[in-house]
Amino acid sequence: MTRTPDALGLLRREHRRLEELLAEAEAGSLATLAGAFRDHVDATEGIFYPAIREAAREHGERGGDGPTLRLLVSGVRQHGELIKLLDGLLVTAATGIEELDRQLRRHLDDEETGVMTVAEDLLNDATLFDLGRRMAERGQVLGAQEELAQTVAPAARAWLRWGLAGTVLLGGLAMARHLARRGRGRGRGPGPDVS
C-alpha cells in the first residue's frame, strides 16, 4: 500500500506538475493548466489554508494583520488573480502567456517559501499527513467528477437534443389531433362562420 505524502510533499509535487503544465501551455495547452490550477486552489483554500489559519490562531495570532494570516490572504489573492488571468488567456487564445508564467512562478515560490515554511513550524507531522490524505482524496473526487462530466455531458446533450425534438414532435401531434377533433365535430360544426 502506497503511503500518501504529507501536505507539503503533495503541494510540492503539485507545484512541479503546474510548472510542467505551464511549459505545455506555452506550447498551446492552457485548458489542462487551468483545470489543474483550479484543483490546486480548491485543495489549498479548502483544506490547507484553513488548517494553517487555525494553527496560527491557536499559537496566538489574532485578527487579519498577523504575519501568517497576511501570507494566506496574499495566497488567496494570487489564486484569484491567476484564475482571472487564465480565464482571459483561454478566451484570447494565449496572448499574454508571459504574464501568466511570471505570476504563476511567483505564486508557487511564495507558497513554498512562505506558507509552507510557516506550515512546517505550526503543524505537526500527523496533521500534515492527515491534510495530505484529505487533499489527495479531494483530488481523486475532483478527478472522478471531471471524468463523469466528460462522460455524461455528451450523453446529456444527446438526451436533451432528442428530448427537445421529441417534445416538439409530441406537441405537434397533440395539436394536430386537437385540430382534427375540432374540425370533425362531435356535435359541433367546423367552427364559427366568420364571413
C-alpha positions in Angstrom: 0.0 0.0 0.0 1.4 3.4 -1.0 1.5 5.9 1.7 0.1 9.3 0.8 2.7 12.1 1.2 2.2 14.8 3.8 0.5 18.0 2.7 3.9 19.7 2.0 5.1 16.9 -0.2 1.8 16.8 -2.0 1.9 20.5 -2.7 5.5 20.4 -3.9 4.6 17.6 -6.3 1.5 19.6 -7.4 3.7 22.7 -7.9 6.1 20.7 -10.1 3.1 19.4 -12.1 1.8 23.0 -12.6 5.3 24.1 -13.8 5.2 21.2 -16.3 1.7 22.2 -17.5 2.9 25.8 -17.8 5.6 24.7 -20.2 3.0 22.8 -22.2 0.6 25.8 -22.0 3.3 27.9 -23.6 3.0 25.4 -26.5 -0.8 25.8 -26.6 -2.5 23.6 -23.9 -3.9 26.1 -21.5 -7.1 24.2 -20.6 -5.2 21.5 -18.8 -3.2 24.0 -16.8 -6.4 25.9 -16.0 -8.1 22.7 -14.6 -5.0 21.7 -12.6 -4.7 25.2 -11.1 -8.4 25.2 -10.1 -7.8 21.8 -8.4 -4.7 23.4 -6.6 -6.8 26.3 -5.5 -9.6 24.0 -4.3 -7.2 21.9 -2.2 -5.2 24.8 -0.7 -8.1 27.1 0.1 -10.4 24.3 1.1 -8.1 22.2 3.3 -4.5 23.5 3.7 -5.0 27.2 4.3 -7.8 26.7 6.9 -5.6 24.3 8.8 -2.7 26.9 8.9 -5.1 29.7 9.8 -6.5 27.6 12.7 -2.9 26.7 13.9 -1.9 30.3 13.7 -4.8 31.3 15.9 -4.0 28.5 18.4 -0.5 30.0 18.5 -1.8 33.4 19.5 -2.1 35.1 16.1 -5.3 37.2 16.1 -7.0 39.3 13.6 -6.2 39.7 9.9 -2.9 41.5 10.4 -0.7 38.7 11.7 2.2 37.5 9.5 0.7 34.1 8.9 -2.7 35.4 8.1 -1.3 38.0 5.7 0.5 35.2 3.9 -2.8 33.3 3.5 -4.6 36.4 2.3 -1.9 37.0 -0.2 -2.1 33.4 -1.4 -5.9 33.7 -1.9 -5.5 37.0 -3.7 -2.8 35.4 -6.0 -5.1 32.5 -6.7 -7.9 34.9 -7.8 -5.6 36.9 -10.0 -4.2 33.8 -11.6 -7.7 32.3 -12.3 -8.7 35.6 -13.8 -5.6 35.7 -16.0 -6.1 32.0 -17.0 -9.7 32.6 -17.9 -8.7 35.6 -20.0 -6.0 33.6 -21.8 -8.4 30.8 -22.6 -10.6 33.4 -24.3 -7.9 35.3 -26.1 -6.0 32.2 -27.4 -2.9 32.5 -25.2 -1.8 36.1 -25.9 0.0 37.2 -22.7 1.3 33.8 -21.6 4.5 35.6 -20.3 2.5 37.3 -17.6 0.9 34.0 -16.6 4.3 32.5 -16.4 5.6 35.3 -14.2 2.6 35.3 -11.8 2.3 31.6 -11.5 6.0 31.1 -10.8 5.9 33.9 -8.2 2.8 32.3 -6.5 4.4 28.9 -6.4 7.6 30.4 -4.9 5.6 32.4 -2.4 3.7 29.3 -1.3 6.9 27.2 -0.9 9.0 29.8 0.8 6.2 31.5 2.9 3.1 29.4 3.5 4.7 26.0 3.5 7.6 27.2 5.8 5.0 28.5 8.3 3.1 25.2 8.0 6.2 23.3 8.9 6.6 25.4 12.0 2.9 25.4 13.1 1.7 21.9 12.1 2.9 18.6 13.5 3.7 15.6 11.3 0.5 13.8 12.0 -1.5 16.9 11.0 0.5 17.3 7.8 -0.1 13.7 6.8 -3.8 14.0 7.6 -4.0 17.1 5.5 -2.1 15.3 2.7 -4.6 12.4 2.8 -7.6 14.8 2.7 -6.1 16.8 -0.2 -5.3 13.6 -2.1 -8.9 12.3 -1.5 -10.3 15.6 -2.7 -8.1 15.4 -5.8 -9.5 12.0 -6.5 -13.1 13.2 -6.1 -12.4 16.2 -8.4 -10.8 13.9 -10.9 -13.8 11.5 -10.8 -16.2 14.4 -11.1 -14.4 15.7 -14.2 -14.3 12.2 -15.7 -18.0 11.8 -15.1 -18.7 15.2 -16.5 -16.8 14.3 -19.7 -18.7 11.0 -20.0 -22.1 12.3 -19.1 -22.0 15.7 -20.9 -22.2 14.2 -24.4 -25.0 11.8 -23.3 -26.9 14.6 -21.6 -26.6 16.8 -24.7 -27.9 14.0 -26.9 -30.7 13.3 -24.4 -31.6 17.0 -24.4 -31.4 17.2 -28.2 -33.6 14.2 -28.6 -35.8 15.1 -25.7 -36.4 18.5 -27.1 -37.1 17.1 -30.6 -39.5 14.6 -29.0 -41.3 17.2 -27.1 -41.7 19.3 -30.2 -42.9 16.3 -32.2 -45.4 15.2 -29.5 -46.6 18.8 -29.1 -47.2 19.0 -32.8 -49.0 15.7 -32.9 -51.2 16.7 -29.9 -52.0 20.0 -31.7 -52.8 18.2 -34.9 -55.1 15.7 -33.1 -56.8 18.6 -31.3 -57.4 20.4 -34.6 -58.6 17.3 -36.2 -61.2 16.6 -33.5 -62.3 20.2 -33.5 -62.8 20.1 -37.3 -64.7 16.7 -37.2 -67.3 17.8 -34.9 -68.5 15.8 -32.0 -71.8 17.6 -32.5 -70.1 20.8 -33.5 -69.6 22.3 -36.8 -66.3 23.3 -38.3 -66.2 26.4 -36.2 -67.8 29.8 -36.3 -68.6 31.3 -39.7 -66.5 34.4 -39.9 -67.8 35.7 -43.2 
